[in-house]
């Protein structure tokens, strides 16, 4: 199965993996809830491939998210 990583910000494809079986733990998908899975992971049964929406390095940098001290404000208080 091919796994295509596409930037959710700019739309650029930035990585492709070829795997026999998807190991959700190794790929980090095990920590996603059902809503996140629906938004981020797109399975195509016709091509037996998975499209993963993420952010490319250029967009991470452009959005100012590369700094380890950066926090994202979602507009609500915990």
ZIQUIRA-V695961 format. One record per backbone hydrogen bond with DSSP energy under -0.5 kcal/mol. NH is the residue of the N-H (numbers start at 1). CO is the residue of the C=O. Records with the same first field share a line. If there is no record, write none. Layout:
NH=CO + CO
This chain:
2=48
3=17
4=2 + 50
5=3 + 15
6=4 + 52
7=12
8=54
11=7
14=5
15=5
17=3
19=1 + 17
23=21
24=22
27=23
28=24
29=24
30=24
31=28
32=29
37=33
38=34
39=35
40=36
41=37
42=40 + 51
43=41
44=49
45=43
48=44
49=44
50=2
51=42
52=4 + 50
53=40 + 51
54=6 + 52
60=56
61=57
62=58
63=59
64=61
65=60
66=60
70=67
73=71
74=72
